[in-house]
Structure formats: structure tokens, C-alpha cells
């Protein structure tokens, strides 16, 4: 775990020990929070698993739901959350559960828990992933580095040979390649990804089919009355990097495809990656222009009455795989704490 996450864990410990979250919830104007999840898996991650941040255990998910109810918080759908935000007076505080990307493990491990707990949720779907042709690049580079004792990296027009024998070397190589890709235009990132995958015999389409639900599985998932399907673009590109017409097409086409496949056009949207580098005011305006009822980011924070007038840049709190201690749930449920964090990190 990096120094950044070690610091966050220390802060969470202090908050829990101080019992401050319960006081903040009682005094805060925050009406609720939206949680972000990606993968739900029972297996413990390997020593080198930089994407373990995106997965939680099934038993932890179930505990989170039970603890939220112990805290007298309602678990509601996105539509219900928007109604409560628009009400003239605060009602009961609430939590919204959201899952991104349509991983198969959501069907196998998350859905039975959500059904058992009668907990409504939203699943945001990038349609190319379900078609089996999406590029889950962050997992691909982890998988390749995990298998190699050395890799080649192209930086600044030069080819570097990087040792990846040890876990620490693998982590450093992943960090460097991940951020190199994050800083690139989408076309350059895709070219680098496909070149890197080809060099090591990695099947990107096969990986996508292995990890993501197909349309038959997604229909089974979407038929559950607890489920709301949201759009998440076609290709999971960072919209802020795209020309405006391409960004608009990614958003509208994903909703069109979901309408054709599932019989209902989604009215909720999630910006891929969702941080300040990936979505900003232009993208928020597009979501409004395209008549989405809401759109969520990954910027941390709680939900306030003001979000009823600006529902296209809603904050979310990540149920983070690095912080699966049961005592942290009280911290996660306290929107005002994450609103303060959001002001610090942007």
C-alpha cells in the first residue's frame, strides 16, 4: 500500500476512534451518499494486485448493507434519492449503491446479497464491454506485468527495459505505465495498449469476455426489480479527452444500445473514471443537454439539497478494496467528511 493510502487509513482510524462520524452525520446538512463499487470477489488478491483497490469481498458488502441500516440509513434507488434531494425539507438520510462496468462477479457474488438484503442498486454499463470488445486496459497491464520478469516500455521515443521480477518492481512498473496511459490522448493510449498486449501475447478481447457479462447475463441482471441500469459510454473512454462531438456520441450511443438490448432507455449516467481529469463542466453540460436525469462522478463527497439543481455532477464515495475494515463503514457513510476531502483533492 502506498504512503497515500497508509495516510488515509490512519485518518480513518482516528475518525473511528474519535466517534466523530456519528456527530458529523447528526449535525451535517448532507442528506445522503452514493457508494461506488466495481468488483465483488471472495478471493484475497495476490501480493501484486494494484487493481485490488476496485474489489471488495462479498462478506464485506453484506456487512456494509447491514451496518448502514443499523445506523438508521435508508438504502434507496437513484430515483428515490433525487426525489429526496429535491424535497423542501430534509427527510431520512439515505445511501445509494452503484456498480460500474458490469463485471461477471457482480452477477455471481453481488446480486445474491443485494437480493437477500432487498437493497436497490444501479449498474452502469459500458456497452462495448458487454459486446466483448472493450479494452479493460488497467487490468490488462496488471495481468501482463504479473506474468513477466521484465517488460519494455516506450517513454519519450526511447525503449526502456524494466525489471519486474519482484513485487516492488512490478508495482513501480505498473504505476509508471498506468500514469503514462492516463496522460495520453485516447488514440495514443489505445495504440500503446494494443502494442503492449501484442508484444506479450495478451488477448484483450478474450479478457473482456472473461470478465464482463454478456448480453444474456446482463438481461438476467437487469430483470431484477431492485436494479436500475445506467449508461457508462460505449468504450469507457475518458470523455474530457475527446472532441465534443465524439463525447456526445459516446453518451448517446450507449443509451441507444441499452434501449435496443434491454427495452428501456437509461436516464442515469456515469462518467468513466469520473475524476477531474476525466470529466468536467463540458461533460456535465452534455449530460444535461442529453436529458439524463442524473450523472455521477468519482469525486468524493456527500449529497446536499443543492444537488437537486445540479444533478449532473453528483459525487460518490468509493467502497475501496484497501479499506475493508468493518469499523470504517461509519466513516464511509458520513458524506460531510468526504465533502471536506473533495475540497482538498478537487
N, C-alpha and C positions, 0 to 999 in steps of 0.2 A: 504494500500500500504506500502511495506517495506521501510526502510531507503534507501536502494539501489536505488529503483525506484523513491523515492522522490528526491534523489540527481540528478538522470538523468533528471528528469523533470525540476529541477532548472537550469541545464546546458542548456537544450533545450530552456528554456525561455530566458536565457542570449544570446544564439546564435541568437534567433529570434529578440530580441530587438536590437542587435548589427548590424543586417543586414549582418552579416559575411558570411552566407551560399552563397549568390549571388556572393560575391567577391571570395570566395574559389572556386566555380564552374568555374568562369571565368579564374582563374589562375592555377587551378589544371590540372595535366595530366590525371586525371580519365576520362575515355571515357563513363562510364555509371554505372548503378547499377542494381542489381537483388533484387526485393522485395519478401519476403516470406509472404504468408497468409495461414491460416488454415481454420477457420470457419467464415462465414458471416451470422450474425443473427440480426434481428431487436430488439429483446427483451433486456432490460437492465439486466445485471447479478444480481443475488442475492447478499446480503452482503457477504455471504461466497461463493466465486466462484474463487478459486485460479487459475483455468484454463481459466478465463476470459482474461488472457493475450493473449490467442490464438484466440480471436474472435474480429471482427470489425463489425460495423453497415453497412448496405447497403448504406445508405446515405454518410457515410464517404468514402467508397470505390469509389463511384461515384465522390465525390469531389476530391479525390486523383487523379483520372484519368484526370479530367478537369484541376486541378491545374498544373499537370505535363505538359500538353500541353500549358497552359498559360506561363510556364517557358521555352517554346520552346524546350522541350524534346520529342523525339520520343518514342512511346511505340512499341516495336518490339518483334518478336519471338526470341527464343533462337538461332535458326539457323542464323537469321539475326544478332544477337548480336555477335556471333562468327565470322561471316564474317567481321563485323566492327572492332572487336578487331585485326584481322589479317591484316587489311589494312595498307599499309605503312605510311599513313598519317591520323591524326585524322579527322573524319568527324563530323556529328552532334551527339551531346550527346544523350543517349538513356536510357530507363528503360525497364526491363523485369519483367513481372508479373508471379509469380509462386504460386501454391496452393498445399499443401501437404495433403495426406491421403484420399481424395475422400469422404468428408462428403456430406450427402444429401443436406445440406443447400447450398452448392456450386451450386447445380443444381437449387434449388428453388430461391435463392436470388442473387447469384453472376453472374450466366450465363446470365440472362436478362440484367444486367448492362453492362457486357462485350460485349454482342451483340449490345446493344444500342450505346455504345461508340466505336464500331469497334476496340476493344483492344485485340490483340493477347495475349495468355497466355499458360502456361504449367501446367498440372496437374500430380503430382507424385502419383503413385498408389501402395500401399502395397496389394498384391493380396489376401492374407488370409482375409483381412478386407472385401473385396468385396465378398468373399465366405461366409461371415457371421460367421467366426470362429476366427477372430483376437482378441487379448487381448488389448483393449484400457485402459491400466491399470491406467494411470494418471487420466482419467475421472472416472473410477470405484471407486478409493479410495476417490475421492471427493464426489461422489454420496453416498457412504456408510457413510462417516463421517457426511455428511449433515443431514442424517436421524437419527443418533444415539445421545443419550445423554452421552454415554460412549462407549469406544471400548477397546479391549485388543490388546496389541502389544507385540510381542516377540522380545526381544533385548538381545543379549549376552546369549542366552539359558534360559532367565528368562521371565516370563509373567508379563507384567505391565498392570494395569487398568488405563485408561486415561479418564478423564472427557472431554466431548465435548458438554457441554450444551451451552456455549456462543460462539459467533463468533470468539473471540480471541482464545479460547481453540480449536475450530475446525481448525483454521489456523495453530496453533502450532502443532497439531496432524498431519495435512496433511504434513507440512514441514518435520517433523521427519520421517514419513513413506515414503514420496516421496524420500528423500535422502537415507534412508536405502535401498530402492529398487534400486536406481540409482547406489549404490556402490556394489551391489551384482552381481555375475555371473548370466547370463540369466536363467540358470536352477533353481537356488535358488530363483530368483525373481519370476519366474512363479509359483513355488511351494508355495511361500508365498502369492502371489496374489490369487491363487485358494483356498487356505486355508482360507484366509481373506474373500473372496467373499462367500464361502460356509457357514462360521460362521454367516453371516448376510443375507443369502437367496438371494444373488445378482446373477442375471442371466447374465453372461459375454457374452454368445453368443447372447442373446436377445438384450443386449445393443449394440453390434456390428451391428446387423441387423437394429436396430432403427436409428443409427447414420450415417451409411455408405451406399453409393449407392450399389445396387445390379448390376449384370452384364447387365441387360436390361437398367437400368438407366445410367450406365456408357457408354454403347454404344450410347445412345442418346446424352450424353455429348460429347463423343469423335467424333461424326459425325460432330460437328460444325467445319467449316473450320478455325476458329480462334484458335482451340485447338490443342496443342501438348501433347501427352501422354508420360510421363516418368516413368521409373521403380523406385521402392522405397522399394525393397526387397519383400519377401513373408510375413514374420511375423513381420516386423518393429522392429527387434532386433537391439541392438547396435552392429555394426559389429566388433568393436575393441575388444569386449569381447568374440568373437567366435574364435574357431580354424580356421586356414586359409581356409581349405577345406570347412568347413561349411559356412564361409562368402562368399566364391566364389559361392557356391551352391545357397545361398540366392539371390545373384545378378543375376546369370544366369537363375535360375528357374523363377524368377519374370518376366524377359524379355520373356522367353519361353511361360509362361502362357498368358501374354498380347498379344503376337503374335497369339496364338491359339484362344483367345477370341475376339480379335479386328481386326485381319488380318494384323497387322503391328507390326514389332519388334521395340521397343523403342530404341533410340540411346542416350537418355539423362537419367541421374540417379541422385537421391537424397539420401544422407546418412541419415538414420533415426536418429533423434535428432541432429546429424550433428556437434556437438561441439567437442572440443579436447578430451573429454573422450570417444566419440563415434566413431570417425573416425580420422585416422592419415595416415602417409605415406604408411603403408602397404595397407590400403584400397584405397588410391589414386592410388597406383601401380596396384591394382586389377582392378579398373575401366579402366585404360589404357590397361591392358592386355586383358580385355574382350571386347575391341573395342567400349566402349561407347564414343560418341563424346564429351560429357561434363559430369561433375558430380559436384553437388553443396553441399556446407556445410551450416551451420548456423553461421559460423564465420563472424563477421561484416567486411564490407569493400567495397570499390569501385572496379570497373573493369578497368584494365590498359592494355596497349599493351602487357605486359609480360604474361598476362593470356592466350594469344593465343598459347603460347608454353607450358602452364601448365593448361589446361582446366579441370583438374580432381580434382581441389580443389578450385572451384570458391566460393568467399564469397557472402553472401546475407545479406540484411538488413530487419529485421522483421518489418512489419506493425503491431505494438504492440497494443493490446487492451487497455493497460494502457495509451496510448498516442494518443488519437483520437482527439486532438485539431487541428483545421484546420491550425493554424499557424506553426505547426511542420512539415508539408509536405515539406516545403522548406529545412528543416534540413535533413529529410529522403532522399531527392533527391540529397544530397551532399555527394558523395562517399568518398571524401578525409577525411571528418570529421570522418566517420566510420572506415576508414583505420587506422586513428590515435587511435581510440578506440580499434580496433582489436589488435594493437601492445601492448596495455596496458593489455588487458584481455587474450591474447593468442589465 
